[in-house]
């Protein structure tokens, strides 16, 4: 099953041609998807030739080929990892039973909800980023943006296949709704708040791909443990593609930090803005904002839904099979700091009810490693500035800390103190206007906008100076 059939109208490795009813349903959805892509995909670049990777196999190593493609011609398709023989449900109340190939009736609604929520994030990010090509700081960055965009579209296909294949008319209706909602729309917004936030500049894009796509990594990782085998196999391959998105974000932020440090050293007053750069302290505000928005995506710290998902064997912990010895999570507890009576206190929460927090903790640990690399880069640039992640209580809109006020160190404060100090922690209108003023497109191969350092290497063995995006008018 690893090889992908590219002779079919819809590329796939699931033998789609053996299920004519499903094939017809997906082929009916395909033109609607392409209409959505042409309306909401990257603005003004649909006719450009872009040096993109395309999946040709799900085997590790050599799974993708590279070449020039016009984005509307990209071969979006349906790719699942090969089935694991005699796989068993790894956790929860059904642990040890054979995995499900069809949706269990008692979990039909909740599983559909899980899949739709994940699916909705994929087109949302394309919509958020649709204008960024107009201000790309280099051709290689433009290409990386478009690579992320087409793969988010591919991930939408992955989830839509599950909806069509396993949920009948309800699934087909949900798939149609995925193309009807719009990021930031007042009447039909995307499901999760972070995916309705604007993405007007490239510093936002890099933070989004570093932090918000990293949430995607952990959500996909938890679903890859699922007892519903088609979902597990789908998410395993999505994780293969997702790694590049995180790389774009991590290295993008590092390049902006490096250049901000370099330009500050060039200025007699140490002001990167005077040299057309973004100060490290301003970059910190973007990092604080998007990290806080992204940890909201894990949901409430104490959640009966999370307990039910785990008990049912639908959504596990990160690396459930690899990193955990005990898989029932019964008669176990998670120590949490919770707000009670206007102060913070420690409380033991049943582990199943704390599964969102367990996943968030794994995410934060991973993100701390990224910040460590950024600080090593700042040390290499011989500046004293360092990046810090805010406490997980800071600027929360979901969970037990929502509607309360905390400093980035996690200290509870009054609304009055928050209002007096928030401009030092989060981007202000003036900060956003300044960053927006730097956003100008650079299209000469190998050249970079002044506010960002060049990457260390190019894509797929090509030099940084390679022509990663070709204009139809050149």
C-alpha positions as a Markdown table, in Angstrom:
| # | Residue | x | y | z |
|---|---|---|---|---|
| 1 | Unk | 0.0 | 0.0 | 0.0 |
| 2 | Unk | 3.0 | 2.3 | 0.2 |
| 3 | Unk | 3.1 | 3.2 | -3.5 |
| 4 | Unk | 0.7 | 5.9 | -4.7 |
| 5 | Unk | -1.5 | 5.6 | -7.7 |
| 6 | Unk | -1.1 | 8.8 | -9.7 |
| 7 | Unk | -3.0 | 7.4 | -12.7 |
| 8 | Unk | -6.3 | 8.0 | -10.9 |
| 9 | Unk | -8.1 | 11.3 | -11.0 |
| 10 | Unk | -7.5 | 11.5 | -7.2 |
| 11 | Unk | -4.0 | 10.2 | -6.3 |
| 12 | Unk | -4.3 | 7.6 | -3.6 |
| 13 | Unk | -2.9 | 4.5 | -2.0 |
| 14 | Unk | -6.2 | 3.2 | -0.6 |
| 15 | Unk | -7.5 | 1.4 | -3.8 |
| 16 | Unk | -10.1 | 4.0 | -4.3 |
| 17 | Unk | -11.1 | 2.5 | -7.7 |
| 18 | Unk | -12.5 | -0.6 | -5.9 |
| 19 | Unk | -15.2 | 1.5 | -4.2 |
| 20 | Unk | -17.0 | 3.3 | -7.0 |
| 21 | Unk | -19.6 | 4.9 | -4.7 |
| 22 | Unk | -16.8 | 6.5 | -2.6 |
| 23 | Unk | -14.8 | 7.4 | -5.7 |
| 24 | Unk | -17.8 | 9.2 | -7.2 |
| 25 | Unk | -18.5 | 11.1 | -4.0 |
| 26 | Unk | -14.9 | 12.3 | -3.7 |
| 27 | Unk | -14.7 | 13.2 | -7.4 |
| 28 | Unk | -17.8 | 15.3 | -6.9 |
| 29 | Unk | -16.2 | 17.1 | -4.0 |
| 30 | Unk | -12.9 | 17.7 | -5.9 |
| 31 | Unk | -14.2 | 20.6 | -8.1 |
| 32 | Unk | -15.6 | 22.3 | -5.1 |
| 33 | Unk | -12.2 | 22.0 | -3.4 |
| 34 | Unk | -10.4 | 23.4 | -6.5 |
| 35 | Unk | -12.9 | 26.3 | -6.5 |
| 36 | Unk | -12.1 | 27.0 | -2.9 |
| 37 | Unk | -8.4 | 26.8 | -3.6 |
| 38 | Unk | -8.6 | 29.3 | -6.5 |
| 39 | Unk | -10.7 | 31.7 | -4.4 |
| 40 | Unk | -8.9 | 31.4 | -1.0 |
| 41 | Unk | -5.4 | 30.0 | -1.8 |
| 42 | Unk | -2.3 | 32.1 | -2.4 |
| 43 | Unk | -3.4 | 35.4 | -4.0 |
| 44 | Unk | -1.8 | 36.3 | -7.4 |
| 45 | Unk | 0.5 | 33.2 | -7.6 |
| 46 | Unk | -1.7 | 30.5 | -9.0 |
| 47 | Unk | 0.1 | 30.7 | -12.4 |
| 48 | Unk | 3.6 | 30.7 | -11.0 |
| 49 | Unk | 5.8 | 27.6 | -11.3 |
| 50 | Unk | 6.8 | 26.7 | -7.8 |
| 51 | Unk | 9.5 | 24.2 | -6.8 |
| 52 | Unk | 7.4 | 21.9 | -4.6 |
| 53 | Unk | 7.7 | 18.4 | -3.2 |
| 54 | Unk | 5.0 | 15.9 | -3.9 |
| 55 | Unk | 4.4 | 12.6 | -2.0 |
| 56 | Unk | 5.1 | 9.6 | -4.2 |
| 57 | Unk | 5.2 | 6.9 | -1.5 |
| 58 | Unk | 4.5 | 6.6 | 2.2 |
| 59 | Unk | 7.7 | 4.6 | 2.8 |
| 60 | Unk | 10.3 | 6.3 | 5.0 |
| 61 | Unk | 13.1 | 7.8 | 2.9 |
| 62 | Unk | 12.6 | 8.9 | -0.7 |
| 63 | Unk | 8.9 | 9.4 | -0.1 |
| 64 | Unk | 8.7 | 12.7 | -2.0 |
| 65 | Unk | 9.8 | 14.1 | -5.4 |
| 66 | Unk | 10.7 | 17.7 | -6.2 |
| 67 | Unk | 9.9 | 19.7 | -9.2 |
| 68 | Unk | 8.1 | 22.8 | -10.6 |
| 69 | Unk | 4.3 | 22.8 | -10.3 |
| 70 | Unk | 1.6 | 25.3 | -10.7 |
| 71 | Unk | -0.3 | 25.2 | -7.4 |
| 72 | Unk | -3.7 | 24.5 | -8.8 |
| 73 | Unk | -2.1 | 21.5 | -10.6 |
| 74 | Unk | -0.7 | 20.0 | -7.4 |
| 75 | Unk | -1.8 | 16.4 | -7.1 |
| 76 | Unk | -3.6 | 16.5 | -3.8 |
| 77 | Unk | -4.6 | 13.0 | -2.8 |
| 78 | Unk | -5.3 | 10.4 | -0.1 |
| 79 | Unk | -2.3 | 8.6 | 1.5 |
| 80 | Unk | -2.3 | 6.3 | 4.5 |
| 81 | Unk | 0.6 | 4.6 | 6.2 |
| 82 | Unk | 0.7 | 0.9 | 5.6 |
| 83 | Unk | -1.4 | -1.2 | 8.0 |
| 84 | Unk | 0.3 | -2.8 | 11.0 |
| 85 | Unk | -0.5 | -6.5 | 11.0 |
| 86 | Unk | -2.6 | -7.6 | 14.0 |
| 87 | Unk | -2.5 | -4.1 | 15.5 |
| 88 | Unk | -4.3 | -3.8 | 18.9 |
| 89 | Unk | -6.0 | -0.8 | 20.6 |
| 90 | Unk | -3.1 | 0.5 | 22.7 |
| 91 | Unk | -4.9 | 2.3 | 25.6 |
| 92 | Unk | -8.1 | 3.0 | 27.4 |
| 93 | Unk | -11.0 | 0.6 | 28.2 |
| 94 | Unk | -10.6 | -1.3 | 25.0 |
| 95 | Unk | -6.8 | -1.8 | 25.3 |
| 96 | Unk | -5.7 | -5.1 | 23.8 |
| 97 | Unk | -8.8 | -5.5 | 21.5 |
| 98 | Unk | -8.2 | -5.5 | 17.7 |
| 99 | Unk | -8.2 | -2.0 | 16.2 |
| 100 | Unk | -11.4 | -0.9 | 14.5 |
| 101 | Unk | -11.5 | -0.6 | 10.7 |
| 102 | Unk | -15.0 | 0.8 | 10.8 |
| 103 | Unk | -16.4 | 3.4 | 13.2 |
| 104 | Unk | -17.9 | 1.8 | 16.3 |
| 105 | Unk | -21.6 | 3.0 | 16.5 |
| 106 | Unk | -21.3 | 4.2 | 20.1 |
| 107 | Unk | -18.4 | 6.5 | 19.1 |
| 108 | Unk | -19.7 | 7.7 | 15.8 |
| 109 | Unk | -20.6 | 11.3 | 16.8 |
| 110 | Unk | -17.6 | 11.9 | 19.0 |
| 111 | Unk | -15.2 | 10.6 | 16.4 |
| 112 | Unk | -16.8 | 12.7 | 13.7 |
| 113 | Unk | -16.3 | 15.7 | 15.9 |
| 114 | Unk | -12.7 | 15.0 | 16.4 |
| 115 | Unk | -12.0 | 14.5 | 12.7 |
| 116 | Unk | -14.0 | 17.6 | 11.7 |
| 117 | Unk | -12.2 | 19.8 | 14.3 |
| 118 | Unk | -8.8 | 18.6 | 13.0 |
| 119 | Unk | -9.9 | 19.0 | 9.4 |
| 120 | Unk | -11.1 | 22.5 | 9.9 |
| 121 | Unk | -7.6 | 23.8 | 10.8 |
| 122 | Unk | -6.1 | 22.8 | 7.5 |
| 123 | Unk | -8.0 | 25.1 | 5.1 |
| 124 | Unk | -8.2 | 27.8 | 7.8 |
| 125 | Unk | -4.4 | 28.3 | 7.8 |
| 126 | Unk | -4.3 | 28.5 | 4.0 |
| 127 | Unk | -6.9 | 31.3 | 4.2 |
| 128 | Unk | -5.0 | 33.1 | 7.0 |
| 129 | Unk | -1.8 | 33.1 | 4.8 |
| 130 | Unk | -3.3 | 33.8 | 1.4 |
| 131 | Unk | -1.8 | 37.3 | 1.0 |
| 132 | Unk | 1.7 | 36.6 | 2.4 |
| 133 | Unk | 3.2 | 35.8 | -1.0 |
| 134 | Unk | 2.8 | 39.5 | -1.9 |
| 135 | Unk | 5.3 | 40.5 | 0.8 |
| 136 | Unk | 7.6 | 37.5 | 0.8 |
| 137 | Unk | 11.1 | 38.4 | 2.0 |
| 138 | Unk | 12.8 | 36.1 | -0.6 |
| 139 | Unk | 12.0 | 33.5 | -3.2 |
| 140 | Unk | 13.0 | 30.6 | -0.9 |
| 141 | Unk | 10.6 | 31.9 | 1.8 |
| 142 | Unk | 7.8 | 32.3 | -0.8 |
| 143 | Unk | 8.4 | 28.7 | -1.9 |
| 144 | Unk | 8.3 | 27.5 | 1.7 |
| 145 | Unk | 5.0 | 29.3 | 2.2 |
| 146 | Unk | 3.5 | 27.7 | -0.8 |
| 147 | Unk | 4.8 | 24.3 | 0.2 |
| 148 | Unk | 3.1 | 24.7 | 3.6 |
| 149 | Unk | -0.1 | 25.8 | 1.9 |
| 150 | Unk | -0.4 | 22.9 | -0.6 |
| 151 | Unk | 0.3 | 20.4 | 2.2 |
| 152 | Unk | -2.3 | 21.9 | 4.4 |
| 153 | Unk | -4.7 | 21.3 | 1.5 |
| 154 | Unk | -3.4 | 17.7 | 1.3 |
| 155 | Unk | -4.2 | 17.3 | 5.0 |
| 156 | Unk | -7.7 | 18.5 | 4.4 |
| 157 | Unk | -8.0 | 15.8 | 1.7 |
| 158 | Unk | -6.8 | 13.2 | 4.3 |
| 159 | Unk | -9.6 | 14.1 | 6.7 |
| 160 | Unk | -12.3 | 14.5 | 4.0 |
| 161 | Unk | -11.5 | 11.0 | 2.9 |
| 162 | Unk | -12.2 | 9.7 | 6.4 |
| 163 | Unk | -15.5 | 11.6 | 6.5 |
| 164 | Unk | -16.6 | 10.3 | 3.1 |
| 165 | Unk | -15.5 | 6.8 | 3.6 |
| 166 | Unk | -16.8 | 6.2 | 7.2 |
| 167 | Unk | -19.6 | 8.6 | 8.0 |
| 168 | Unk | -22.0 | 8.5 | 5.0 |
| 169 | Unk | -24.2 | 11.5 | 4.3 |
| 170 | Unk | -23.2 | 13.1 | 7.6 |
| 171 | Unk | -19.6 | 12.9 | 6.5 |
| 172 | Unk | -20.3 | 14.3 | 3.1 |
| 173 | Unk | -22.2 | 17.3 | 4.6 |
| 174 | Unk | -19.3 | 17.9 | 7.0 |
| 175 | Unk | -16.9 | 17.9 | 4.1 |
| 176 | Unk | -19.0 | 20.5 | 2.3 |
| 177 | Unk | -19.1 | 22.7 | 5.4 |
| 178 | Unk | -15.3 | 22.6 | 5.5 |
| 179 | Unk | -15.2 | 24.5 | 2.3 |
| 180 | Unk | -18.0 | 26.9 | 3.4 |
| 181 | Unk | -16.4 | 28.2 | 6.6 |
| 182 | Unk | -13.9 | 31.0 | 6.3 |
| 183 | Unk | -11.1 | 32.1 | 8.7 |
| 184 | Unk | -12.2 | 35.3 | 10.5 |
| 185 | Unk | -15.6 | 35.4 | 9.0 |
| 186 | Unk | -18.2 | 37.0 | 11.3 |
| 187 | Unk | -21.0 | 34.6 | 10.2 |
| 188 | Unk | -19.2 | 31.3 | 9.4 |
| 189 | Unk | -15.8 | 31.4 | 11.2 |
| 190 | Unk | -13.4 | 28.5 | 11.6 |
| 191 | Unk | -14.0 | 26.3 | 14.7 |
| 192 | Unk | -10.9 | 27.2 | 16.7 |
| 193 | Unk | -10.1 | 30.7 | 17.7 |
| 194 | Unk | -6.4 | 30.7 | 16.7 |
| 195 | Unk | -7.5 | 29.9 | 13.1 |
| 196 | Unk | -9.6 | 33.0 | 12.9 |
| 197 | Unk | -6.7 | 35.3 | 13.9 |
| 198 | Unk | -5.1 | 37.4 | 11.1 |
| 199 | Unk | -1.7 | 36.6 | 9.7 |
| 200 | Unk | -0.7 | 39.9 | 8.1 |
| 201 | Unk | 3.1 | 39.7 | 8.2 |
| 202 | Unk | 5.9 | 37.2 | 8.0 |
| 203 | Unk | 6.9 | 37.3 | 11.6 |
| 204 | Unk | 3.4 | 36.2 | 12.4 |
| 205 | Unk | 3.7 | 33.4 | 9.8 |
| 206 | Unk | 6.9 | 32.1 | 11.3 |
| 207 | Unk | 5.5 | 32.1 | 14.8 |
| 208 | Unk | 2.3 | 30.5 | 13.5 |
| 209 | Unk | 4.2 | 27.7 | 11.8 |
| 210 | Unk | 6.5 | 27.2 | 14.8 |
| 211 | Unk | 3.8 | 27.3 | 17.6 |
| 212 | Unk | 0.4 | 26.6 | 16.0 |
| 213 | Unk | 1.6 | 23.9 | 13.6 |
| 214 | Unk | 3.4 | 22.4 | 16.5 |
| 215 | Unk | 0.1 | 22.0 | 18.3 |
| 216 | Unk | -1.0 | 20.2 | 15.1 |
| 217 | Unk | 2.0 | 17.9 | 15.5 |
| 218 | Unk | 0.9 | 16.9 | 19.0 |
| 219 | Unk | -2.8 | 16.6 | 18.1 |
| 220 | Unk | -1.9 | 14.4 | 15.1 |
| 221 | Unk | 0.5 | 12.4 | 17.3 |
| 222 | Unk | -2.3 | 11.7 | 19.9 |
| 223 | Unk | -4.7 | 10.7 | 17.1 |
| 224 | Unk | -2.0 | 8.5 | 15.5 |
| 225 | Unk | -2.4 | 6.3 | 18.6 |
| 226 | Unk | -6.1 | 5.9 | 18.0 |
| 227 | Unk | -7.9 | 2.6 | 18.0 |
| 228 | Unk | -9.7 | 3.7 | 14.8 |
| 229 | Unk | -7.0 | 2.4 | 12.5 |
| 230 | Unk | -7.8 | 4.5 | 9.4 |
| 231 | Unk | -7.4 | 7.6 | 11.5 |
| 232 | Unk | -4.2 | 6.4 | 13.0 |
| 233 | Unk | -2.7 | 5.5 | 9.6 |
| 234 | Unk | -3.8 | 8.8 | 8.1 |
| 235 | Unk | -2.2 | 10.9 | 11.0 |
| 236 | Unk | 1.1 | 8.9 | 10.8 |
| 237 | Unk | 1.7 | 10.1 | 7.3 |
| 238 | Unk | 0.5 | 13.7 | 8.0 |
| 239 | Unk | 3.2 | 13.9 | 10.6 |
| 240 | Unk | 5.8 | 13.1 | 8.0 |
| 241 | Unk | 4.7 | 16.2 | 6.0 |
| 242 | Unk | 4.1 | 18.4 | 9.1 |
| 243 | Unk | 7.8 | 18.3 | 10.1 |
| 244 | Unk | 8.7 | 20.7 | 7.3 |
| 245 | Unk | 6.1 | 23.2 | 8.5 |
| 246 | Unk | 7.7 | 23.3 | 11.9 |
| 247 | Unk | 11.2 | 23.7 | 10.3 |
| 248 | Unk | 9.9 | 26.7 | 8.4 |
| 249 | Unk | 8.7 | 28.3 | 11.6 |
| 250 | Unk | 11.7 | 27.5 | 13.8 |
| 251 | Unk | 14.3 | 28.6 | 11.3 |
| 252 | Unk | 12.3 | 31.6 | 10.2 |
| 253 | Unk | 12.1 | 33.0 | 13.7 |
| 254 | Unk | 15.8 | 32.3 | 14.2 |
| 255 | Unk | 16.7 | 34.2 | 11.1 |
| 256 | Unk | 14.6 | 37.2 | 12.2 |
| 257 | Unk | 16.3 | 37.1 | 15.6 |
| 258 | Unk | 19.7 | 36.9 | 14.1 |
| 259 | Unk | 19.2 | 39.8 | 11.8 |
| 260 | Unk | 17.6 | 41.9 | 14.5 |
| 261 | Unk | 20.7 | 41.3 | 16.7 |
| 262 | Unk | 23.1 | 42.0 | 13.8 |
| 263 | Unk | 21.3 | 45.3 | 12.9 |
| 264 | Unk | 21.2 | 46.4 | 16.6 |
| 265 | Unk | 25.0 | 46.0 | 16.7 |
| 266 | Unk | 25.4 | 48.1 | 13.6 |
| 267 | Unk | 23.5 | 51.0 | 15.1 |
| 268 | Unk | 25.3 | 53.4 | 17.4 |
| 269 | Unk | 22.3 | 53.4 | 19.8 |
| 270 | Unk | 21.7 | 49.7 | 19.6 |
| 271 | Unk | 18.4 | 50.2 | 17.9 |
| 272 | Unk | 17.6 | 47.6 | 15.2 |
| 273 | Unk | 14.6 | 49.7 | 14.1 |
| 274 | Unk | 16.9 | 52.5 | 13.0 |
| 275 | Unk | 18.6 | 50.0 | 10.7 |
| 276 | Unk | 15.4 | 48.6 | 9.3 |
| 277 | Unk | 15.3 | 45.5 | 11.6 |
| 278 | Unk | 13.0 | 44.0 | 14.2 |
| 279 | Unk | 14.3 | 44.3 | 17.7 |
| 280 | Unk | 14.6 | 41.1 | 19.7 |
| 281 | Unk | 12.3 | 42.5 | 22.4 |
| 282 | Unk | 9.6 | 43.1 | 19.8 |
| 283 | Unk | 10.0 | 39.6 | 18.4 |
| 284 | Unk | 9.5 | 38.4 | 22.0 |
| 285 | Unk | 6.1 | 39.9 | 21.9 |
| 286 | Unk | 5.1 | 37.9 | 18.8 |
| 287 | Unk | 6.5 | 34.7 | 20.4 |
| 288 | Unk | 4.5 | 35.4 | 23.6 |
| 289 | Unk | 1.3 | 36.0 | 21.7 |
| 290 | Unk | 1.4 | 33.0 | 19.5 |
| 291 | Unk | 2.7 | 30.6 | 22.1 |
| 292 | Unk | -0.2 | 31.6 | 24.4 |
| 293 | Unk | -2.8 | 31.3 | 21.5 |
| 294 | Unk | -1.4 | 27.9 | 20.6 |
| 295 | Unk | -1.5 | 26.3 | 24.0 |
| 296 | Unk | -5.2 | 27.2 | 24.2 |
| 297 | Unk | -5.7 | 24.8 | 21.3 |
| 298 | Unk | -5.2 | 21.8 | 23.7 |
| 299 | Unk | -8.4 | 22.6 | 25.5 |
| 300 | Unk | -9.2 | 22.9 | 29.2 |
| 301 | Unk | -6.7 | 21.5 | 31.7 |
| 302 | Unk | -9.5 | 19.5 | 33.4 |
| 303 | Unk | -11.8 | 17.9 | 30.8 |
| 304 | Unk | -14.4 | 15.2 | 30.8 |
| 305 | Unk | -14.2 | 15.1 | 27.0 |
| 306 | Unk | -10.5 | 14.3 | 27.2 |
| 307 | Unk | -11.2 | 11.5 | 29.7 |
| 308 | Unk | -13.9 | 10.1 | 27.4 |
| 309 | Unk | -11.7 | 10.2 | 24.3 |
| 310 | Unk | -8.9 | 8.3 | 26.2 |
| 311 | Unk | -11.3 | 5.8 | 27.7 |
| 312 | Unk | -12.8 | 5.0 | 24.3 |
| 313 | Unk | -9.4 | 4.5 | 22.8 |
| 314 | Unk | -9.9 | 7.3 | 20.3 |
| 315 | Unk | -7.1 | 9.8 | 21.3 |
| 316 | Unk | -4.1 | 8.9 | 23.3 |
| 317 | Unk | -1.1 | 10.6 | 24.8 |
| 318 | Unk | 1.9 | 11.7 | 22.8 |
| 319 | Unk | 3.9 | 8.5 | 22.0 |
| 320 | Unk | 1.4 | 6.5 | 24.1 |
| 321 | Unk | 2.9 | 3.1 | 23.0 |
| 322 | Unk | 6.5 | 4.1 | 23.0 |
| 323 | Unk | 6.8 | 6.3 | 26.2 |
| 324 | Unk | 4.2 | 4.9 | 28.6 |
| 325 | Unk | 4.2 | 1.5 | 30.3 |
| 326 | Unk | 0.7 | 1.7 | 31.8 |
| 327 | Unk | -2.1 | 2.5 | 29.4 |
| 328 | Unk | -5.3 | 2.5 | 31.4 |
| 329 | Unk | -4.6 | 5.8 | 33.3 |
| 330 | Unk | -6.9 | 4.6 | 36.1 |
| 331 | Unk | -6.3 | 5.3 | 39.8 |
| 332 | Unk | -3.6 | 7.8 | 38.8 |
| 333 | Unk | -3.5 | 11.5 | 39.4 |
| 334 | Unk | -2.0 | 14.7 | 37.8 |
| 335 | Unk | -0.9 | 17.5 | 40.1 |
| 336 | Unk | -2.1 | 20.9 | 38.8 |
| 337 | Unk | -2.0 | 24.5 | 40.0 |
| 338 | Unk | -5.6 | 25.7 | 39.8 |
| 339 | Unk | -7.3 | 29.0 | 40.7 |
| 340 | Unk | -9.6 | 28.9 | 43.6 |
| 341 | Unk | -11.1 | 31.8 | 45.6 |
| 342 | Unk | -8.9 | 34.3 | 44.0 |
| 343 | Unk | -5.6 | 32.5 | 44.6 |
| 344 | Unk | -3.6 | 29.6 | 43.1 |
| 345 | Unk | -3.5 | 26.3 | 44.9 |
| 346 | Unk | -2.3 | 22.7 | 44.1 |
| 347 | Unk | -4.8 | 20.0 | 43.3 |
| 348 | Unk | -4.7 | 16.4 | 42.3 |
| 349 | Unk | -6.8 | 15.7 | 39.2 |
| 350 | Unk | -7.7 | 12.2 | 37.9 |
| 351 | Unk | -5.2 | 11.5 | 35.1 |
| 352 | Unk | -7.8 | 10.7 | 32.5 |
| 353 | Unk | -9.4 | 14.1 | 33.1 |
| 354 | Unk | -6.0 | 15.7 | 32.7 |
| 355 | Unk | -5.1 | 14.3 | 29.3 |
| 356 | Unk | -5.2 | 17.7 | 27.6 |
| 357 | Unk | -2.7 | 19.0 | 30.1 |
| 358 | Unk | -0.5 | 16.0 | 29.7 |
| 359 | Unk | -0.4 | 16.6 | 25.9 |
| 360 | Unk | 0.2 | 20.4 | 26.5 |
| 361 | Unk | 3.1 | 19.6 | 28.8 |
| 362 | Unk | 4.7 | 17.5 | 26.1 |
| 363 | Unk | 4.2 | 20.4 | 23.7 |
| 364 | Unk | 5.8 | 22.9 | 26.0 |
| 365 | Unk | 8.8 | 20.7 | 26.7 |
| 366 | Unk | 9.3 | 20.4 | 22.9 |
| 367 | Unk | 8.9 | 24.2 | 22.5 |
| 368 | Unk | 11.5 | 24.8 | 25.2 |
| 369 | Unk | 14.1 | 23.0 | 23.1 |
| 370 | Unk | 13.3 | 25.3 | 20.2 |
| 371 | Unk | 13.7 | 28.4 | 22.4 |
| 372 | Unk | 17.1 | 27.0 | 23.6 |
| 373 | Unk | 18.2 | 26.8 | 20.0 |
| 374 | Unk | 17.1 | 30.4 | 19.4 |
| 375 | Unk | 19.0 | 31.6 | 22.4 |
| 376 | Unk | 22.1 | 29.8 | 21.2 |
| 377 | Unk | 21.8 | 31.8 | 18.0 |
| 378 | Unk | 21.6 | 35.0 | 20.0 |
| 379 | Unk | 24.6 | 33.9 | 21.9 |
| 380 | Unk | 26.5 | 33.3 | 18.6 |
| 381 | Unk | 25.5 | 36.9 | 17.6 |
| 382 | Unk | 27.2 | 38.2 | 20.8 |
| 383 | Unk | 24.1 | 40.0 | 22.2 |
| 384 | Unk | 22.7 | 39.7 | 25.7 |
| 385 | Unk | 19.0 | 39.4 | 24.7 |
| 386 | Unk | 17.3 | 36.1 | 25.3 |
| 387 | Unk | 13.9 | 34.7 | 24.4 |
| 388 | Unk | 11.6 | 33.2 | 27.1 |
| 389 | Unk | 8.4 | 31.4 | 26.9 |
| 390 | Unk | 5.6 | 32.8 | 29.1 |
| 391 | Unk | 4.0 | 30.8 | 31.8 |
| 392 | Unk | 1.2 | 28.5 | 30.6 |
| 393 | Unk | -1.3 | 30.7 | 32.6 |
| 394 | Unk | -0.5 | 33.9 | 30.7 |
| 395 | Unk | -3.0 | 35.4 | 28.2 |
| 396 | Unk | -5.3 | 32.3 | 28.2 |
| 397 | Unk | -8.8 | 32.4 | 26.6 |
| 398 | Unk | -9.6 | 28.7 | 27.2 |
| 399 | Unk | -9.4 | 26.5 | 30.3 |
| 400 | Unk | -9.2 | 27.1 | 34.0 |
| 401 | Unk | -7.1 | 30.3 | 33.6 |
| 402 | Unk | -9.4 | 32.0 | 31.1 |
| 403 | Unk | -10.7 | 35.4 | 32.1 |
| 404 | Unk | -8.0 | 35.8 | 34.8 |
| 405 | Unk | -4.9 | 37.9 | 34.5 |
| 406 | Unk | -1.3 | 36.7 | 35.0 |
| 407 | Unk | 2.2 | 38.1 | 34.3 |
| 408 | Unk | 4.4 | 36.2 | 31.9 |
| 409 | Unk | 6.0 | 34.6 | 35.0 |
| 410 | Unk | 2.6 | 33.2 | 36.0 |
| 411 | Unk | 1.8 | 35.6 | 38.9 |
| 412 | Unk | -1.9 | 36.4 | 39.3 |
| 413 | Unk | -2.6 | 40.1 | 39.0 |
| 414 | Unk | -5.6 | 42.5 | 38.9 |
| 415 | Unk | -7.3 | 43.6 | 35.7 |
| 416 | Unk | -6.0 | 47.1 | 36.4 |
| 417 | Unk | -2.4 | 46.0 | 36.6 |
| 418 | Unk | -2.8 | 43.9 | 33.5 |
| 419 | Unk | -4.1 | 46.9 | 31.5 |
| 420 | Unk | -1.2 | 49.0 | 32.8 |
| 421 | Unk | 1.4 | 46.5 | 31.8 |
| 422 | Unk | 0.1 | 44.5 | 28.8 |
| 423 | Unk | 1.7 | 46.7 | 26.2 |
| 424 | Unk | 5.1 | 45.6 | 27.4 |
| 425 | Unk | 4.2 | 41.9 | 26.9 |
| 426 | Unk | 2.0 | 41.7 | 23.8 |
| 427 | Unk | 2.2 | 43.4 | 20.4 |
| 428 | Unk | 0.7 | 46.9 | 20.3 |
| 429 | Unk | -0.9 | 48.6 | 17.3 |
| 430 | Unk | 2.3 | 50.6 | 16.9 |
| 431 | Unk | 4.4 | 47.4 | 17.0 |
| 432 | Unk | 2.2 | 45.8 | 14.3 |
| 433 | Unk | 2.3 | 48.9 | 12.2 |
| 434 | Unk | 6.1 | 48.9 | 12.3 |
| 435 | Unk | 6.5 | 45.3 | 11.4 |
| 436 | Unk | 3.9 | 45.8 | 8.6 |
| 437 | Unk | 6.0 | 48.7 | 7.2 |
| 438 | Unk | 8.9 | 46.3 | 6.6 |
| 439 | Unk | 6.9 | 43.8 | 4.6 |
| 440 | Unk | 8.0 | 44.3 | 1.0 |
| 441 | Unk | 8.4 | 41.5 | -1.6 |
| 442 | Unk | 11.9 | 40.5 | -2.7 |
| 443 | Unk | 12.0 | 38.3 | -5.8 |
| 444 | Unk | 15.6 | 38.4 | -7.0 |
| 445 | Unk | 17.0 | 34.8 | -6.4 |
| 446 | Unk | 19.3 | 34.7 | -3.4 |
| 447 | Unk | 18.4 | 38.2 | -2.2 |
| 448 | Unk | 16.7 | 38.7 | 1.2 |
| 449 | Unk | 14.7 | 41.5 | 2.8 |
| 450 | Unk | 16.9 | 43.6 | 5.1 |
| 451 | Unk | 15.0 | 42.4 | 8.3 |
| 452 | Unk | 15.8 | 38.7 | 7.9 |
| 453 | Unk | 19.0 | 36.7 | 7.6 |
| 454 | Unk | 19.6 | 34.3 | 4.8 |
| 455 | Unk | 18.9 | 30.6 | 5.5 |
| 456 | Unk | 22.0 | 28.4 | 6.0 |
| 457 | Unk | 21.1 | 26.1 | 3.0 |
| 458 | Unk | 18.6 | 25.8 | 0.2 |
| 459 | Unk | 15.9 | 23.2 | -0.5 |
| 460 | Unk | 16.6 | 19.6 | -1.6 |
| 461 | Unk | 20.3 | 20.2 | -2.3 |
| 462 | Unk | 19.8 | 23.4 | -4.3 |
| 463 | Unk | 21.6 | 26.6 | -3.3 |
| 464 | Unk | 19.8 | 29.5 | -1.6 |
| 465 | Unk | 20.2 | 31.4 | -5.0 |
| 466 | Unk | 18.1 | 28.9 | -6.8 |
| 467 | Unk | 15.0 | 30.2 | -8.6 |
| 468 | Unk | 12.4 | 28.6 | -6.3 |
| 469 | Unk | 9.4 | 30.4 | -7.8 |
| 470 | Unk | 9.2 | 31.3 | -11.5 |
| 471 | Unk | 6.9 | 34.1 | -12.7 |
| 472 | Unk | 4.8 | 33.3 | -15.8 |
| 473 | Unk | 5.8 | 36.8 | -17.1 |
| 474 | Unk | 9.6 | 36.4 | -16.8 |
